[in-house]
Amino acid sequence: MTAAVTVVSAIPAGRGDDAAALVFEYMAITLAEAGLAMPAGIDGLPPALQYECCNLPAVYHSPGTVLIACHREELVGCVGLMSRSPERTGEIRRLYVRPAHRGQGIARTLMSHAHHHAAQHGITRLILDVLPTRTSVISFYYRLGYTDTEPFPTGSPVPMVYMERSVTRDDILPIRTS
């Protein structure tokens, strides 16, 4: 079953605070999964994550973006696309769907929008990293066409699975919202 969601680029839409709230939730849950204390607020995050949460427009500058998904006006998820070196490479970051809304196709919709955005902005290669314990997420990325790749600099203090995918002409075709 897929939920009807609206996906917007948060910063141009004036929804930066909403994006920051979702990104913080993602970060807090990820820290807890990694065995660290779950912070109560942004000030409890490690400095690099605090910076990202408080400076989304700088971190996800064009051609990057932060996309948020809403279902009936409720924030339900997000994904970031960060511009990386070499040129025309983008990094998928912070894919997150709130637990009550999982299993409804929202992550797939967010990723379709991220792929579409990348294609529209000349990005030809997408990379991402994911915790190895997130096996269902890794399987999801495989289904989207991602393959294993060599590690790239992330600053992560824990081992990660590194993946990549080419952006194709199919990604620029009109996308459906589910």
C-alpha positions as CSV (number, residue, x, y, z in Angstrom):
1,M,0.0,0.0,0.0
2,T,1.3,3.4,-0.9
3,A,0.4,6.6,1.0
4,A,-0.4,9.8,-0.9
5,V,2.5,12.1,-0.1
6,T,3.6,15.5,-1.3
7,V,7.4,16.0,-1.7
8,V,9.0,19.4,-1.7
9,S,12.5,20.8,-1.7
10,A,12.5,22.2,1.9
11,I,14.7,25.2,1.7
12,P,13.2,27.0,-1.3
13,A,9.7,26.2,0.1
14,G,10.5,27.9,3.4
15,R,10.4,24.5,5.2
16,G,13.9,24.5,6.6
17,D,12.8,24.1,10.2
18,D,10.7,21.1,9.2
19,A,13.6,19.5,7.4
20,A,15.9,20.2,10.4
21,A,13.5,18.5,12.7
22,L,13.3,15.4,10.5
23,V,17.1,15.3,10.0
24,F,17.6,15.5,13.8
25,E,15.2,12.6,14.3
26,Y,17.2,10.6,11.8
27,M,20.5,11.5,13.5
28,A,19.2,10.7,17.0
29,I,17.9,7.3,16.0
30,T,21.1,6.5,14.1
31,L,23.2,7.4,17.1
32,A,21.1,5.1,19.3
33,E,21.3,2.3,16.8
34,A,25.1,2.7,16.9
35,G,25.1,2.2,20.6
36,L,25.5,5.8,21.6
37,A,23.2,7.9,23.8
38,M,20.1,9.3,22.0
39,P,20.3,13.1,22.3
40,A,17.3,15.0,23.5
41,G,18.1,18.0,21.2
42,I,20.4,19.3,18.5
43,D,22.9,20.4,21.2
44,G,23.4,16.8,22.2
45,L,24.6,15.8,18.8
46,P,28.4,15.5,17.9
47,P,29.7,18.8,16.5
48,A,29.7,17.8,12.9
49,L,26.0,16.6,13.1
50,Q,25.1,19.8,15.0
51,Y,26.6,21.8,12.2
52,E,24.6,19.9,9.5
53,C,21.3,20.2,11.4
54,C,21.8,23.9,11.9
55,N,23.1,24.7,8.4
56,L,21.1,22.7,6.0
57,P,21.2,25.3,3.2
58,A,25.0,25.4,3.3
59,V,25.4,21.6,3.6
60,Y,22.9,20.8,0.9
61,H,23.6,23.7,-1.4
62,S,22.7,23.6,-5.1
63,P,22.8,21.3,-7.0
64,G,21.9,19.5,-3.7
65,T,18.7,19.7,-1.8
66,V,16.8,18.4,1.2
67,L,13.4,16.9,0.3
68,I,10.6,16.5,2.8
69,A,7.5,14.3,2.4
70,C,4.1,15.2,3.9
71,H,1.0,13.1,4.2
72,R,-2.1,15.2,4.9
73,E,0.0,18.1,6.2
74,E,2.0,15.8,8.6
75,L,5.7,15.6,8.1
76,V,6.5,11.9,7.4
77,G,10.0,11.7,5.9
78,C,13.0,13.3,4.3
79,V,16.1,12.7,2.2
80,G,19.1,14.8,1.5
81,L,21.2,15.1,-1.7
82,M,24.6,16.7,-1.1
83,S,26.9,17.8,-3.9
84,R,30.3,15.9,-3.7
85,S,33.6,15.8,-5.5
86,P,34.3,14.8,-8.2
87,E,32.0,17.1,-10.1
88,R,28.6,15.6,-11.1
89,T,28.5,13.3,-8.0
90,G,25.8,13.6,-5.4
91,E,25.6,11.8,-2.0
92,I,22.2,10.6,-0.8
93,R,22.0,11.2,3.0
94,R,19.5,11.1,5.8
95,L,16.8,9.0,4.1
96,Y,14.2,8.8,6.9
97,V,10.6,7.9,7.2
98,R,8.9,8.2,10.6
99,P,8.2,4.7,12.0
100,A,4.4,5.1,11.9
101,H,4.5,5.7,8.1
102,R,7.0,3.0,7.1
103,G,6.0,0.3,4.6
104,Q,3.8,2.7,2.6
105,G,6.2,3.5,-0.3
106,I,7.2,6.8,1.1
107,A,11.0,6.0,1.0
108,R,10.7,4.9,-2.6
109,T,8.8,8.2,-3.4
110,L,11.5,10.3,-1.7
111,M,14.2,8.4,-3.6
112,S,12.4,8.8,-6.9
113,H,12.3,12.6,-6.3
114,A,16.0,12.6,-5.3
115,H,16.9,10.7,-8.4
116,H,14.8,13.1,-10.5
117,H,16.4,16.2,-8.9
118,A,19.9,14.7,-9.5
119,A,19.1,14.1,-13.2
120,Q,17.6,17.6,-13.6
121,H,20.7,19.2,-12.1
122,G,23.4,17.3,-14.1
123,I,24.4,14.9,-11.4
124,T,25.5,11.6,-13.1
125,R,26.6,9.5,-10.1
126,L,25.0,9.0,-6.7
127,I,26.8,7.5,-3.7
128,L,25.6,6.7,-0.2
129,D,26.6,4.9,2.9
130,V,24.5,2.9,5.4
131,L,25.0,1.1,8.6
132,P,25.7,-2.6,7.9
133,T,23.0,-3.6,10.5
134,R,20.3,-1.9,8.4
135,T,20.0,-5.0,6.1
136,S,16.4,-4.2,4.9
137,V,17.6,-0.7,3.9
138,I,20.6,-2.1,2.0
139,S,18.2,-4.5,0.2
140,F,16.0,-1.5,-0.6
141,Y,18.9,0.3,-2.2
142,Y,19.8,-2.7,-4.2
143,R,16.3,-2.8,-5.6
144,L,16.7,0.9,-6.6
145,G,19.8,-0.1,-8.6
146,Y,22.6,0.7,-6.2
147,T,25.6,-1.5,-6.1
148,D,28.5,-1.9,-3.7
149,T,31.4,0.4,-4.2
150,E,34.7,1.4,-2.6
151,P,34.6,3.4,0.6
152,F,34.6,7.2,0.3
153,P,35.4,9.8,3.0
154,T,32.4,10.2,5.4
155,G,33.9,10.9,8.8
156,S,31.8,8.1,10.2
157,P,33.3,6.6,13.4
158,V,31.7,3.2,12.6
159,P,32.1,0.8,9.6
160,M,29.6,1.5,6.8
161,V,28.4,-0.2,3.6
162,Y,29.2,2.0,0.6
163,M,27.0,2.0,-2.5
164,E,26.6,3.8,-5.8
165,R,24.2,4.2,-8.7
166,S,24.4,6.0,-12.0
167,V,21.7,8.6,-12.8
168,T,20.1,7.6,-16.0
169,R,17.7,9.3,-18.5
170,D,14.9,7.3,-16.9
171,D,15.4,9.3,-13.7
172,I,14.4,12.5,-15.5
173,L,11.1,11.2,-16.8
174,P,8.0,12.5,-15.0
175,I,7.8,10.9,-11.6
176,R,4.6,9.7,-9.8
177,T,3.8,10.7,-6.3
178,S,2.5,7.7,-4.4
